[in-house]
Amino acid sequence: MMEGGDFARDRISGLPDPLLTHILSFLPTEEAVRTCILAKRWIKVWASLPVLIFDDPVNPYDNLTKEEYRTRDAKFLRFIGGIIFHREKLTLDTFKLTWWGIERDTLLHVFEFLCYAVECRPRILSIHIDECTFFDLPNSICTSTSVEEMSLWLFNDDCLEPRTMILPSLKKLELRYLFYNDDIMRMLISGCPILEELVLIECYMEVTLISSNVLKKLVLINCRQHWPMEISCPGVVSLSITSISKGGITLKNMSSLATADILFEEYAGFSLGTLDHDLRLLSGLSNVTSLKLYTRCTAIMDLLLADIPNCPILKNLTSLDLGVLDFNYDWDLVACLLQHSSNLKDLTLHLYQQSYDSDEGFQQEISFQHDFLEAMKIICPGKNVKLAEELVHNIKLAGELYDMDELVTTAKIIIL
């Protein structure tokens, strides 16, 4: 048992201010602010928090009346305003604002909040403003010298044009719902001289070239690209592309690329069959160690099949995850990638449609050197064991180097 009234002693309040603010920075901002009721000293503590995260409590999927929405919106506005009013302009580490649908009469206040945030020189800046096509950013956001990570989700297509973008400390940039053309892309790349990671999500793009010598990671998710686009980034180590519309893609000068995830899926009524230009991907994959390539679209598969003559030797590839529509018709792509990957350790084959004709068989047997293969996973509709066994049989006849027993003992085969 503790003596001398130790039960009543406030040990936490005895900690130095820097340690207390560090502890409070792990709490949601609203909860951190509530600590001011503990003692007068805590008012000073929360007012110097290095992390401010404001998440709009209004869920866009809530069935609220317009009046209820405006009431909650006004309360959120007062909460942010109150914190900024009482907080000194101390340096921020992180400022995040998420707001679902801003009313026009609150735009000026939000603009002022963002100006305040930039003046506090944050390292991480995140602004997610949904359902607002008339919101514009303060110019100071695009010329911040302190921001290292930035995330902008905005519905205003023109918010980046025309303006100057100079972000000398920026290393990671995530952009969503925005419009890009070649001029904006060049401005972005040149204005962010140490940018290592670029993520574009659901953006409307009229871009013909993404070129950077410093990028290390590039992610394109569900972007509407209307022109043929070349990606030339010799420093990129990781590339992820999910879905594409109309515009083709050429990978060029991708000598550092180690991990590539290329998934062509249809989404939100956006037909991949509308692709108007060639895909030239395989030649840019010469040094990858891990490749994931999926498509459920016949038009995309036809373009990939046309790209087979450009496939290099994939000497570094150890992990291949390949998803195709139909082994009967897409077998040439499977054969090509296996024949060019003699150092594979893990192989996963996905089949999305079950139309294999066992009487007709596959179009060809694969001469596939698989000395290092440790596991082969086959995923097909309805756990079609007959199809999987035929597929294994067709692959295992690799130049008659192995018989079925040797392949089974060499590589673990999983049928899902």
C-alpha positions, 0 to 999 in steps of 0.5 A: 500500500502506498503511504503519505497520500500517494493515492491522491498525487497527480503524477501525470501533471508532474511530467514536463510540458514537452512530454505531456504534449507528446502524449496528447498528440496520440489522442484525437484532437477533440479528446486532447482538448477535453483534458483542459478540464483537469487543471489550469495547467492542462490548458497550456498543454493542449494549446501547444499540441504539435498535431491537429486532426479535424475529422468532420463528424457528419457522415456523408451517408447519414440520412440527415435533413438539410437543417440537421446537416447545417447544425452539425456543420456549424458546430464543427466550424466553431470547434475548429475556430475555437481551437485555432483562436486559443492556440499559439502559432507554434510549429505543427508536425501534422495538420489534417482536415476532413470536411464532407461538403462545405457550405458557401458561407463557411468557405472563408473560415476554412480558407483562414484555417488552412492559412493558419496551418501553413503559417505553423509550418507543418511537416504533414498536411492533409486536406480532404474536402468532398462534394465542393466544386467551388473551393480553392486552395490558399497559394501558400499551400503550394509554396510551403517550405516545410511540408514533407507529406501532402494529401489533397482530396478536392473536387475542384478540377481547376484548383492547381491551375494556373498557379505556382507550385514550389515545395522544396521539402515535399517527399510524398504527394497524394492527390485525388479528384483533380485535373492534370495536363502536361503543363501541370504535371511538369510544374508539379515534378519540377517544383518538387525537386525531392519528391519520392512518392506520387499517388494519383487517385481518380484524377482526370488526366490529359497527360502524355508524359510522367518523367522524373529522375527522383521518384521512387514510388508511383501509384495511379488508381482509377485515373481517367487518362485520355491520351497515350501516356509514357512513364519514364522514371529511372529511379522508380522502385515500386509501380502500381496501376489500377484501371485505366480508361482510353489512354494507353501506357508505355513504360520506358527507362524503368531500370530500377523498377523492382515491384510492379502491381498492374491491375486492369479492373472495371469500376464504377461503370467505367469500361476498360473496353474503351481503351483507344491506344496500345499498352507497352508494358512488358519492356519496362519490367526487365528488372522486376523481382515481383510482378502482379498482373491482372485483367478481366477485360478482353480488350486489355488482354488483346493489347497485352498479347500484342505486347508479347514480342517486347517481353524481355528476359525477366532474370530477377523475377522471383514472384509472379502473380498472374490473373487472366480471363481464360487459359484457352485464349490467354495461354500465350501470355502465361507461356511468355512470362513463364518462359522468360522467368527462369528464377521464379520461386513463387507462382500464382495463377488466377483464372476468372472464367471457367471455359476450359475444354479438356478435350481440346487442351491448351494451345501449347506446352510451356518449356519452363525452367523452374529449378527454383520454384518453391510454390505454385498456387492455382486459383480457378472458379469452383475449385476446378481440380481437373483444370488445375491438374491439366495446367500443372501437367502442361507446365511440368513438361518443361523441356522434359527436365522433370516428370510429374513426381519431381515437380510435386516434390520440388514445388508445393502446389495449392489449388483454390 
